[in-house]
């Protein structure tokens, strides 16, 4: 029996566990389905894609995407302490201040002035932002080439207005990953009022009337129940949070009824409204003698990292970004260019074999909206994930514009003199039809699912502006799933901010 039970030790769960247990009179149980031991590849910044399809990844895939040649896309999600914060690219890029005009319209109280203090609080120690320790000179060349192509320079990509090109700041310390596990959870684990249980798969939220009373948890093959006297906090991410609610009978009647789950509390928005950043781009070989991160795994580089925490293995791969508007009529950027001094192919599953660079193109404000839906009453059966990539034609048009921009940047100096021929889509692909075919054959997720339990006050919202599940007591959702819209950036730091703010909401209820 605990005051609060948190489902998921990912980004939000680690922040909440740390903040709530600052009050010694509050007991917290943090449940994580994955293992407790951290793999070495978690600590090595450049090795994050090696974690895909291992025991610390849920190993999920989307349903076939009709607009992407019917492909099922790899959908990595961390299954370990830290969740996706332990296997992401460590990019600290919160987006544009105008994002929160849209959040405020959906959920009053989430304007820029409301959220900024929580960004500031996290940055004052537990969530560091540092420059790359040993950045590739090609990344600086990209930033200069972007300026030559007409994109303004942005010294700090976390300025309230983030339009422009610059090098990224990362959540690292001394050349290795420094995530919410390090900044929030590890110091908190010394407190006697925090219990962390790994290898614990939560299968159902237990309701006592309209109140969340606890959870059913599977540990070592046996089902147990835990009680939460003050509240259950679901922080399992944009896929597993809606899935858990649906398994518990909370969600759309038609979705639950189709798999034989009795509706306990009808909420039509649970799992609906999924949004995600879709990415395509170009891959270009470098000139002979121009070395890239393809050789980062050489023994000398491995020893350099192990002994001194220096060298190319400190790279997060995506070392520079550019946020741009595809039209001057837009209020804020809708396209992101992601520069990586390495060929990134086959959704990160293929080890590069030759030197090259990637300029990814990201649609920051997609119109397409998808879903996360339970497929079985068996909690071991993964849900159906449909991000509906390029379902709306204007999303493909935006990516096409972005790919052309990426080519213009690659053709500008000082980057162009380091590059040779284009590997993907290929120098012979010049017309729009060929480029669109390339996009449909290669586009993938940028790992930023949100909005599947979105906050708001309308009939499709799952949680209210203080992240309480509509119509139920003692139950909150706190993670990226509550974001009503995608930020014009990346989602890790915004998720930290949401959890910081949720901790204050929860603490205020005890006063």
KOLSE-802204 format. One record per residue (C-alpha): residue number from 0; residue in one letter; x, y, z. Coordinates in Angstrom, 2 decimals. Layout:
% KOLSE-802204
(NUM, 'a', (X, Y, Z));
...
***
This chain:
% KOLSE-802204
(0, 'x', (0.00, 0.00, 0.00));
(1, 'x', (1.40, 3.36, -1.08));
(2, 'x', (0.12, 6.92, -1.35));
(3, 'x', (0.87, 7.08, -5.07));
(4, 'x', (1.64, 4.35, -7.58));
(5, 'x', (3.27, 5.41, -10.84));
(6, 'x', (3.02, 3.19, -13.93));
(7, 'x', (6.19, 3.45, -16.00));
(8, 'x', (9.70, 4.61, -15.08));
(9, 'x', (10.19, 6.54, -18.31));
(10, 'x', (10.81, 10.27, -18.60));
(11, 'x', (7.68, 11.40, -16.76));
(12, 'x', (7.72, 8.57, -14.21));
(13, 'x', (11.29, 9.33, -13.10));
(14, 'x', (10.56, 13.04, -12.71));
(15, 'x', (7.36, 12.39, -10.76));
(16, 'x', (8.95, 9.83, -8.46));
(17, 'x', (11.72, 12.27, -7.60));
(18, 'x', (9.53, 15.32, -7.07));
(19, 'x', (6.75, 13.62, -5.09));
(20, 'x', (9.16, 11.93, -2.68));
(21, 'x', (10.74, 15.26, -1.79));
(22, 'x', (7.94, 15.28, 0.79));
(23, 'x', (9.05, 12.64, 3.34));
(24, 'x', (5.44, 12.11, 4.34));
(25, 'x', (4.53, 10.74, 0.90));
(26, 'x', (5.21, 7.14, -0.16));
(27, 'x', (5.58, 6.30, -3.84));
(28, 'x', (5.78, 3.00, -5.71));
(29, 'x', (7.30, 3.26, -9.20));
(30, 'x', (6.57, 0.28, -11.47));
(31, 'x', (8.61, -0.52, -14.56));
(32, 'x', (8.02, -3.46, -16.92));
(33, 'x', (11.61, -3.58, -18.12));
(34, 'x', (14.77, -4.78, -16.40));
(35, 'x', (16.57, -2.86, -13.70));
(36, 'x', (20.08, -3.31, -15.04));
(37, 'x', (21.30, -0.74, -17.59));
(38, 'x', (23.18, -1.86, -20.70));
(39, 'x', (26.51, -0.23, -21.56));
(40, 'x', (25.04, 0.93, -24.87));
(41, 'x', (22.64, 3.14, -22.91));
(42, 'x', (25.58, 5.16, -21.62));
(43, 'x', (27.41, 5.41, -24.98));
(44, 'x', (25.72, 8.29, -26.85));
(45, 'x', (26.41, 7.06, -30.39));
(46, 'x', (25.15, 3.55, -29.63));
(47, 'x', (21.47, 4.31, -29.06));
(48, 'x', (20.22, 2.64, -32.25));
(49, 'x', (21.96, -0.58, -31.16));
(50, 'x', (19.30, -0.79, -28.42));
(51, 'x', (16.53, -1.22, -30.97));
(52, 'x', (15.06, -4.71, -31.08));
(53, 'x', (16.79, -5.77, -27.86));
(54, 'x', (15.36, -6.71, -24.46));
(55, 'x', (15.20, -3.01, -23.49));
(56, 'x', (12.98, -2.13, -26.47));
(57, 'x', (9.30, -3.09, -26.61));
(58, 'x', (9.99, -4.21, -30.19));
(59, 'x', (6.81, -2.74, -31.63));
(60, 'x', (5.86, -1.88, -35.19));
(61, 'x', (3.06, 0.09, -36.78));
(62, 'x', (0.24, -1.42, -38.77));
(63, 'x', (0.89, -1.28, -42.53));
(64, 'x', (0.94, 2.32, -43.71));
(65, 'x', (-0.89, 2.58, -47.06));
(66, 'x', (0.73, 5.91, -47.97));
(67, 'x', (4.20, 4.49, -47.24));
(68, 'x', (4.06, 1.58, -49.68));
(69, 'x', (2.20, -0.56, -47.16));
(70, 'x', (5.25, -0.85, -44.89));
(71, 'x', (5.11, -1.73, -41.20));
(72, 'x', (7.48, 0.74, -39.58));
(73, 'x', (9.83, 0.07, -36.71));
(74, 'x', (8.46, 1.86, -33.62));
(75, 'x', (11.14, 1.80, -30.90));
(76, 'x', (10.01, 2.41, -27.30));
(77, 'x', (12.26, 2.08, -24.28));
(78, 'x', (11.47, -0.79, -21.89));
(79, 'x', (13.85, 0.03, -19.04));
(80, 'x', (14.48, 2.63, -16.37));
(81, 'x', (14.32, 5.94, -18.18));
(82, 'x', (12.16, 4.52, -20.97));
(83, 'x', (12.76, 6.36, -24.24));
(84, 'x', (15.04, 8.83, -22.43));
(85, 'x', (17.50, 5.94, -22.14));
(86, 'x', (17.53, 5.21, -25.89));
(87, 'x', (16.84, 8.54, -27.59));
(88, 'x', (19.27, 10.84, -29.38));
(89, 'x', (19.58, 13.09, -26.29));
(90, 'x', (18.48, 16.17, -28.28));
(91, 'x', (17.30, 19.05, -26.12));
(92, 'x', (14.99, 21.05, -28.41));
(93, 'x', (11.69, 22.01, -26.82));
(94, 'x', (10.07, 23.67, -29.83));
(95, 'x', (8.62, 27.11, -30.43));
(96, 'x', (6.80, 29.34, -27.94));
(97, 'x', (3.88, 29.54, -30.38));
(98, 'x', (3.26, 25.83, -29.76));
(99, 'x', (1.75, 26.79, -26.43));
(100, 'x', (-0.78, 29.13, -28.03));
(101, 'x', (-2.26, 25.93, -29.49));
(102, 'x', (-1.95, 24.06, -26.19));
(103, 'x', (-3.66, 26.93, -24.36));
(104, 'x', (-6.54, 26.92, -26.84));
(105, 'x', (-7.09, 23.21, -26.16));
(106, 'x', (-6.28, 23.17, -22.44));
(107, 'x', (-6.46, 26.52, -20.62));
(108, 'x', (-3.50, 27.12, -18.35));
(109, 'x', (-0.81, 25.78, -20.69));
(110, 'x', (0.36, 29.02, -22.31));
(111, 'x', (4.06, 29.82, -22.69));
(112, 'x', (4.13, 31.88, -19.51));
(113, 'x', (2.61, 28.92, -17.62));
(114, 'x', (5.14, 26.34, -18.77));
(115, 'x', (8.35, 28.36, -18.93));
(116, 'x', (9.02, 28.24, -15.15));
(117, 'x', (8.99, 24.43, -15.29));
(118, 'x', (11.48, 24.35, -18.15));
(119, 'x', (13.66, 26.67, -16.08));
(120, 'x', (13.34, 24.49, -12.98));
(121, 'x', (14.37, 21.30, -14.77));
(122, 'x', (17.36, 23.01, -16.38));
(123, 'x', (18.73, 24.09, -13.00));
(124, 'x', (20.50, 20.81, -12.36));
(125, 'x', (18.57, 17.56, -12.97));
(126, 'x', (18.25, 18.01, -16.75));
(127, 'x', (21.56, 19.27, -18.16));
(128, 'x', (22.01, 20.80, -21.59));
(129, 'x', (25.57, 20.82, -22.91));
(130, 'x', (27.35, 21.25, -26.21));
(131, 'x', (28.57, 18.17, -28.05));
(132, 'x', (31.94, 17.17, -26.61));
(133, 'x', (33.61, 16.16, -29.90));
(134, 'x', (31.34, 17.40, -32.67));
(135, 'x', (32.09, 16.47, -36.27));
(136, 'x', (33.40, 19.38, -38.38));
(137, 'x', (30.79, 18.34, -40.95));
(138, 'x', (28.06, 19.49, -38.56));
(139, 'x', (29.50, 22.99, -38.43));
(140, 'x', (29.77, 22.89, -42.21));
(141, 'x', (26.07, 22.02, -42.38));
(142, 'x', (25.14, 25.04, -40.26));
(143, 'x', (27.19, 27.32, -42.50));
(144, 'x', (25.75, 25.74, -45.65));
(145, 'x', (22.24, 26.24, -44.28));
(146, 'x', (23.00, 29.94, -43.93));
(147, 'x', (24.29, 30.00, -47.50));
(148, 'x', (20.96, 28.44, -48.55));
(149, 'x', (19.04, 31.25, -46.84));
(150, 'x', (18.36, 29.77, -43.38));
(151, 'x', (19.29, 32.19, -40.59));
(152, 'x', (21.74, 31.19, -37.88));
(153, 'x', (20.29, 30.37, -34.44));
(154, 'x', (22.86, 30.29, -31.64));
(155, 'x', (20.41, 28.65, -29.22));
(156, 'x', (17.81, 26.32, -30.71));
(157, 'x', (15.90, 26.58, -27.42));
(158, 'x', (15.21, 30.28, -27.82));
(159, 'x', (11.46, 30.94, -27.53));
(160, 'x', (11.48, 31.45, -31.31));
(161, 'x', (13.60, 28.55, -32.57));
(162, 'x', (13.60, 29.34, -36.30));
(163, 'x', (17.05, 28.93, -37.83));
(164, 'x', (19.99, 26.55, -38.04));
(165, 'x', (22.42, 25.64, -35.28));
(166, 'x', (24.19, 22.84, -33.47));
(167, 'x', (22.22, 20.88, -30.90));
(168, 'x', (22.65, 20.78, -27.17));
(169, 'x', (22.37, 17.37, -25.57));
(170, 'x', (21.44, 15.80, -22.25));
(171, 'x', (24.92, 14.46, -21.45));
(172, 'x', (27.59, 14.82, -18.80));
(173, 'x', (31.26, 14.18, -19.41));
(174, 'x', (30.71, 12.47, -22.75));
(175, 'x', (27.99, 10.03, -21.76));
(176, 'x', (24.20, 10.01, -21.61));
(177, 'x', (22.75, 11.83, -18.63));
(178, 'x', (19.00, 11.19, -18.62));
(179, 'x', (16.17, 11.53, -16.11));
(180, 'x', (17.47, 8.31, -14.54));
(181, 'x', (20.68, 10.11, -13.58));
(182, 'x', (19.30, 13.55, -12.79));
(183, 'x', (16.03, 12.65, -11.07));
(184, 'x', (15.65, 8.96, -10.20));
(185, 'x', (19.11, 8.00, -8.95));
(186, 'x', (19.25, 10.69, -6.20));
(187, 'x', (15.64, 9.91, -5.20));
(188, 'x', (16.27, 6.17, -4.80));
(189, 'x', (18.16, 6.89, -1.60));
(190, 'x', (14.92, 8.02, 0.01));
(191, 'x', (13.07, 5.47, 2.16));
(192, 'x', (9.69, 6.68, 0.86));
(193, 'x', (10.39, 5.57, -2.74));
(194, 'x', (10.11, 1.96, -3.87));
(195, 'x', (11.14, 1.03, -7.42));
(196, 'x', (9.96, -2.32, -8.80));
(197, 'x', (11.30, -3.48, -12.17));
(198, 'x', (10.05, -6.48, -14.14));
(199, 'x', (6.52, -5.41, -13.23));
(200, 'x', (3.96, -5.36, -16.06));
(201, 'x', (0.84, -3.44, -15.08));
(202, 'x', (-2.16, -5.15, -16.65));
(203, 'x', (-5.13, -3.18, -15.34));
(204, 'x', (-6.19, -0.13, -13.36));
(205, 'x', (-8.48, -1.23, -10.53));
(206, 'x', (-11.51, 0.97, -9.99));
(207, 'x', (-13.66, 1.24, -6.86));
(208, 'x', (-16.73, 2.85, -8.32));
(209, 'x', (-15.44, 5.97, -10.05));
(210, 'x', (-12.16, 6.04, -8.14));
(211, 'x', (-8.84, 4.44, -9.08));
(212, 'x', (-7.97, 2.27, -6.09));
(213, 'x', (-4.89, 0.47, -7.35));
(214, 'x', (-3.39, -1.70, -10.05));
(215, 'x', (-3.14, -5.30, -11.11));
(216, 'x', (0.53, -6.12, -11.73));
(217, 'x', (2.22, -9.17, -13.24));
(218, 'x', (5.56, -9.94, -11.56));
(219, 'x', (7.51, -13.14, -12.29));
(220, 'x', (4.46, -14.66, -13.95));
(221, 'x', (2.07, -14.11, -11.04));
(222, 'x', (-0.66, -11.49, -10.75));
(223, 'x', (-0.60, -9.19, -7.74));
(224, 'x', (-2.60, -6.16, -6.66));
(225, 'x', (-1.20, -2.93, -5.26));
(226, 'x', (-3.21, -0.23, -3.54));
(227, 'x', (-2.85, 3.52, -4.04));
(228, 'x', (-4.42, 5.50, -1.22));
(229, 'x', (-4.07, 8.89, -2.88));
(230, 'x', (-3.79, 8.21, -6.56));
(231, 'x', (-2.68, 6.20, -9.58));
(232, 'x', (-0.50, 7.99, -12.11));
(233, 'x', (-0.21, 6.41, -15.55));
(234, 'x', (3.08, 7.49, -17.12));
(235, 'x', (3.60, 4.67, -19.60));
(236, 'x', (3.95, 6.77, -22.76));
(237, 'x', (1.86, 7.58, -25.80));
(238, 'x', (1.37, 3.91, -26.72));
(239, 'x', (1.13, 2.07, -23.42));
(240, 'x', (-0.86, 4.65, -21.46));
(241, 'x', (-3.93, 4.49, -23.73));
(242, 'x', (-3.46, 0.74, -24.06));
(243, 'x', (-3.55, 0.28, -20.28));
(244, 'x', (-6.66, 2.43, -19.95));
(245, 'x', (-8.36, 0.41, -22.66));
(246, 'x', (-7.38, -2.89, -21.01));
(247, 'x', (-8.99, -1.47, -17.86));
(248, 'x', (-12.31, -0.81, -19.60));
(249, 'x', (-11.66, 2.93, -19.99));
(250, 'x', (-12.01, 4.10, -23.57));
(251, 'x', (-14.19, 4.09, -26.70));
(252, 'x', (-17.07, 1.62, -26.52));
(253, 'x', (-16.69, 0.39, -30.08));
(254, 'x', (-12.94, -0.30, -29.70));
(255, 'x', (-13.33, -2.13, -26.38));
(256, 'x', (-16.42, -4.02, -27.46));
(257, 'x', (-14.66, -5.33, -30.56));
(258, 'x', (-12.22, -7.30, -28.39));
(259, 'x', (-14.64, -8.29, -25.64));
(260, 'x', (-13.58, -5.80, -22.97));
(261, 'x', (-16.46, -4.54, -20.83));
(262, 'x', (-16.72, -0.77, -20.75));
(263, 'x', (-16.28, 0.49, -17.20));
(264, 'x', (-15.94, 4.16, -18.08));
(265, 'x', (-16.57, 5.34, -21.63));
(266, 'x', (-14.05, 7.90, -22.87));
(267, 'x', (-14.10, 8.15, -26.67));
(268, 'x', (-10.74, 9.92, -26.95));
(269, 'x', (-8.57, 7.23, -25.35));
(270, 'x', (-6.11, 6.11, -28.01));
(271, 'x', (-7.57, 8.39, -30.67));
(272, 'x', (-5.81, 11.47, -31.98));
(273, 'x', (-2.29, 9.98, -32.16));
(274, 'x', (0.16, 12.37, -33.79));
(275, 'x', (3.80, 11.74, -34.65));
(276, 'x', (6.62, 13.41, -36.53));
(277, 'x', (7.32, 11.69, -39.84));
(278, 'x', (10.80, 11.92, -41.36));
(279, 'x', (12.35, 11.33, -44.78));
(280, 'x', (15.52, 12.87, -46.22));
(281, 'x', (18.67, 12.39, -48.25));
(282, 'x', (21.86, 10.35, -47.74));
(283, 'x', (25.06, 11.50, -49.46));
(284, 'x', (28.49, 9.86, -49.70));
(285, 'x', (31.46, 11.88, -48.57));
(286, 'x', (34.57, 12.48, -50.61));
(287, 'x', (37.46, 10.02, -50.19));
(288, 'x', (39.31, 10.80, -46.99));
(289, 'x', (36.37, 12.58, -45.34));
(290, 'x', (35.69, 10.47, -42.27));
(291, 'x', (32.30, 10.21, -40.62));
(292, 'x', (30.75, 8.35, -37.69));
(293, 'x', (30.76, 5.19, -39.79));
(294, 'x', (34.18, 4.52, -38.25));
(295, 'x', (33.12, 5.45, -34.69));
(296, 'x', (33.23, 1.80, -33.61));
(297, 'x', (36.93, 1.32, -34.36));
(298, 'x', (38.91, -0.07, -31.44));
(299, 'x', (40.85, 3.17, -30.98));
(300, 'x', (37.58, 5.11, -30.70));
(301, 'x', (36.10, 2.58, -28.29));
(302, 'x', (39.18, 2.84, -26.06));
(303, 'x', (39.09, 6.62, -26.30));
(304, 'x', (35.53, 6.64, -24.99));
(305, 'x', (36.09, 4.00, -22.31));
(306, 'x', (39.23, 5.68, -20.96));
(307, 'x', (38.55, 9.39, -21.49));
(308, 'x', (34.87, 9.77, -22.55));
(309, 'x', (36.01, 11.53, -25.71));
(310, 'x', (35.87, 10.82, -29.42));
(311, 'x', (33.13, 10.10, -31.97));
(312, 'x', (31.24, 7.75, -29.62));
(313, 'x', (30.22, 10.84, -27.62));
(314, 'x', (28.15, 11.95, -30.61));
(315, 'x', (24.37, 11.77, -30.48));
(316, 'x', (24.47, 11.31, -34.30));
(317, 'x', (21.97, 14.15, -34.93));
(318, 'x', (24.45, 16.95, -34.25));
(319, 'x', (22.80, 19.92, -35.97));
(320, 'x', (19.28, 21.07, -36.77));
(321, 'x', (17.49, 23.68, -38.83));
(322, 'x', (13.92, 24.81, -38.16));
(323, 'x', (12.36, 26.49, -41.19));
(324, 'x', (9.05, 27.69, -42.58));
(325, 'x', (8.01, 26.29, -45.94));
(326, 'x', (6.01, 29.49, -46.51));
(327, 'x', (6.53, 33.01, -45.16));
(328, 'x', (2.82, 33.06, -44.37));
(329, 'x', (3.27, 30.48, -41.61));
(330, 'x', (3.62, 31.79, -38.04));
(331, 'x', (6.39, 29.35, -37.06));
(332, 'x', (8.55, 26.53, -38.51));
(333, 'x', (6.81, 23.54, -40.04));
(334, 'x', (9.92, 21.72, -41.33));
(335, 'x', (13.02, 20.53, -39.50));
(336, 'x', (16.29, 19.45, -41.06));
(337, 'x', (18.30, 16.99, -38.95));
(338, 'x', (21.97, 16.65, -39.84));
(339, 'x', (23.85, 13.46, -38.96));
(340, 'x', (27.49, 12.86, -40.04));
(341, 'x', (26.68, 9.21, -40.80));
(342, 'x', (24.44, 7.36, -43.29));
(343, 'x', (21.19, 6.50, -41.47));
(344, 'x', (19.37, 3.74, -43.34));
(345, 'x', (16.62, 1.19, -42.77));
(346, 'x', (15.20, 2.96, -39.74));
(347, 'x', (18.48, 2.76, -37.86));
(348, 'x', (18.67, -1.04, -37.95));
(349, 'x', (21.41, -1.23, -40.59));
(350, 'x', (25.02, -0.70, -39.57));
(351, 'x', (26.63, 1.79, -42.00));
(352, 'x', (29.35, 0.35, -44.21));
(353, 'x', (30.61, 3.47, -46.00));
(354, 'x', (31.18, 7.10, -45.14));
(355, 'x', (28.39, 9.55, -45.73));
(356, 'x', (25.97, 12.03, -44.19));
(357, 'x', (22.23, 12.19, -43.67));
(358, 'x', (20.00, 15.24, -43.81));
(359, 'x', (16.67, 14.15, -42.39));
(360, 'x', (13.53, 16.09, -43.21));
(361, 'x', (10.80, 16.22, -40.57));
(362, 'x', (7.20, 17.40, -40.97));
(363, 'x', (6.76, 19.26, -37.67));
(364, 'x', (3.02, 19.96, -37.92));
(365, 'x', (1.43, 16.97, -39.66));
(366, 'x', (-2.25, 17.08, -40.44));
(367, 'x', (-2.59, 13.30, -40.32));
(368, 'x', (-4.04, 11.85, -37.13));
(369, 'x', (-3.88, 8.18, -36.14));
(370, 'x', (-4.72, 5.91, -33.22));
(371, 'x', (-3.57, 3.36, -30.62));
(372, 'x', (-6.16, 0.60, -30.17));
(373, 'x', (-6.29, -2.52, -28.05));
(374, 'x', (-6.31, -5.72, -30.13));
(375, 'x', (-7.02, -8.24, -27.38));
(376, 'x', (-8.01, -8.46, -23.75));
(377, 'x', (-4.66, -10.22, -23.22));
(378, 'x', (-2.26, -7.57, -21.86));
(379, 'x', (0.67, -9.33, -23.53));
(380, 'x', (-0.80, -8.65, -26.97));
(381, 'x', (0.63, -5.34, -28.28));
(382, 'x', (-1.87, -2.72, -29.38));
(383, 'x', (-2.48, -1.64, -32.94));
(384, 'x', (-0.36, 1.47, -33.64));
(385, 'x', (-1.48, 3.51, -36.63));
(386, 'x', (0.23, 6.92, -36.92));
(387, 'x', (-1.54, 7.41, -40.28));
(388, 'x', (1.60, 8.83, -41.85));
(389, 'x', (0.93, 11.00, -44.93));
(390, 'x', (-2.78, 10.17, -44.72));
(391, 'x', (-3.40, 13.83, -45.52));
(392, 'x', (-1.85, 14.85, -48.88));
(393, 'x', (-0.40, 18.15, -47.60));
(394, 'x', (1.95, 16.19, -45.32));
(395, 'x', (3.63, 14.61, -48.34));
(396, 'x', (3.81, 18.01, -50.04));
(397, 'x', (5.62, 19.46, -47.01));
(398, 'x', (8.16, 16.62, -46.97));
(399, 'x', (8.74, 17.05, -50.71));
(400, 'x', (9.51, 20.73, -50.16));
(401, 'x', (11.85, 19.79, -47.33));
(402, 'x', (13.77, 17.21, -49.37));
(403, 'x', (14.40, 19.85, -52.05));
(404, 'x', (15.64, 22.22, -49.35));
(405, 'x', (17.95, 19.51, -47.97));
(406, 'x', (19.46, 19.12, -51.42));
(407, 'x', (20.05, 22.87, -51.69));
(408, 'x', (21.85, 22.85, -48.33));
(409, 'x', (23.98, 19.85, -49.36));
(410, 'x', (24.94, 21.70, -52.55));
(411, 'x', (26.07, 24.81, -50.64));
(412, 'x', (29.55, 25.48, -49.30));
(413, 'x', (31.36, 24.69, -47.14));
(414, 'x', (29.48, 21.37, -46.95));
(415, 'x', (29.37, 20.63, -50.68));
(416, 'x', (33.15, 20.24, -51.09));
(417, 'x', (33.12, 17.35, -48.58));
(418, 'x', (30.34, 15.46, -50.38));
(419, 'x', (30.31, 13.14, -53.38));
(420, 'x', (27.32, 11.44, -54.97));
(421, 'x', (23.86, 11.03, -53.46));
(422, 'x', (23.11, 7.53, -52.18));
(423, 'x', (19.41, 8.20, -51.49));
(424, 'x', (17.25, 9.02, -53.34));
(425, 'x', (20.07, 9.19, -55.94));
(426, 'x', (21.35, 11.87, -58.28));
(427, 'x', (19.18, 10.53, -61.11));
(428, 'x', (15.96, 11.19, -59.16));
(429, 'x', (15.07, 14.79, -60.00));
(430, 'x', (11.33, 15.09, -60.63));
(431, 'x', (8.60, 15.36, -58.01));
(432, 'x', (7.15, 11.94, -58.76));
(433, 'x', (10.52, 10.29, -58.18));
(434, 'x', (11.12, 12.21, -54.95));
(435, 'x', (7.64, 11.36, -53.66));
(436, 'x', (8.28, 7.69, -54.46));
(437, 'x', (11.50, 7.93, -52.42));
(438, 'x', (9.62, 9.50, -49.52));
(439, 'x', (6.96, 6.79, -49.54));
(440, 'x', (9.62, 4.07, -49.70));
(441, 'x', (11.85, 5.47, -46.93));
(442, 'x', (9.88, 7.71, -44.55));
(443, 'x', (9.82, 6.65, -40.91));
(444, 'x', (8.87, 7.87, -37.46));
(445, 'x', (11.08, 10.37, -35.65));
(446, 'x', (9.98, 8.68, -32.40));
(447, 'x', (7.72, 11.48, -31.14));
(448, 'x', (4.21, 10.02, -30.60));
(449, 'x', (1.85, 12.27, -28.64));
(450, 'x', (-1.85, 13.14, -28.10));
(451, 'x', (-3.27, 9.63, -27.59));
(452, 'x', (-4.60, 10.71, -24.15));
(453, 'x', (-4.68, 14.40, -24.88));
(454, 'x', (-5.59, 17.05, -22.36));
(455, 'x', (-8.43, 19.45, -22.92));
(456, 'x', (-12.00, 20.34, -22.12));
(457, 'x', (-13.88, 19.01, -25.16));
(458, 'x', (-15.57, 15.65, -25.61));
(459, 'x', (-12.48, 13.97, -27.13));
(460, 'x', (-10.10, 15.01, -24.36));
(461, 'x', (-8.98, 12.23, -22.00));
(462, 'x', (-7.56, 14.35, -19.18));
(463, 'x', (-8.37, 17.83, -17.91));
(464, 'x', (-5.80, 20.66, -17.82));
(465, 'x', (-4.49, 19.30, -14.49));
(466, 'x', (-4.08, 15.88, -16.14));
(467, 'x', (-6.90, 14.14, -14.23));
(468, 'x', (-8.81, 11.57, -16.25));
(469, 'x', (-12.23, 12.98, -17.06));
(470, 'x', (-15.00, 11.43, -14.99));
(471, 'x', (-12.76, 9.46, -12.62));
(472, 'x', (-11.11, 10.25, -9.31));
(473, 'x', (-7.58, 9.45, -8.23));
(474, 'x', (-6.36, 8.76, -11.77));
(475, 'x', (-4.00, 10.89, -13.82));
(476, 'x', (-2.08, 10.44, -17.06));
(477, 'x', (1.27, 12.22, -17.14));
(478, 'x', (3.47, 11.72, -20.20));
(479, 'x', (3.75, 12.71, -23.86));
(480, 'x', (0.30, 11.26, -24.58));
(481, 'x', (-1.36, 14.28, -22.95));
(482, 'x', (0.20, 16.81, -25.36));
(483, 'x', (-2.68, 18.10, -27.49));
(484, 'x', (-0.38, 18.92, -30.40));
(485, 'x', (3.16, 18.14, -31.45));
(486, 'x', (5.80, 20.69, -30.50));
(487, 'x', (7.87, 22.25, -33.26));
(488, 'x', (10.87, 20.45, -31.85));
(489, 'x', (11.47, 17.22, -29.95));
(490, 'x', (9.42, 15.72, -27.14));
(491, 'x', (11.79, 14.69, -24.34));
(492, 'x', (12.24, 18.05, -22.64));
(493, 'x', (8.52, 18.95, -23.02));
(494, 'x', (7.70, 15.66, -21.28));
(495, 'x', (10.04, 16.60, -18.42));
(496, 'x', (8.25, 19.94, -18.18));
(497, 'x', (4.82, 18.27, -18.09));
(498, 'x', (5.92, 15.95, -15.26));
(499, 'x', (7.44, 18.83, -13.29));
(500, 'x', (4.15, 20.68, -13.56));
(501, 'x', (2.07, 17.60, -12.73));
(502, 'x', (4.06, 17.14, -9.52));
(503, 'x', (2.94, 20.60, -8.45));
(504, 'x', (-0.69, 19.83, -9.34));
(505, 'x', (-0.56, 16.67, -7.22));
(506, 'x', (1.20, 18.32, -4.30));
(507, 'x', (-1.32, 21.18, -4.27));
(508, 'x', (-4.13, 18.66, -3.71));
(509, 'x', (-2.52, 17.56, -0.43));
(510, 'x', (-2.49, 21.07, 1.04));
***
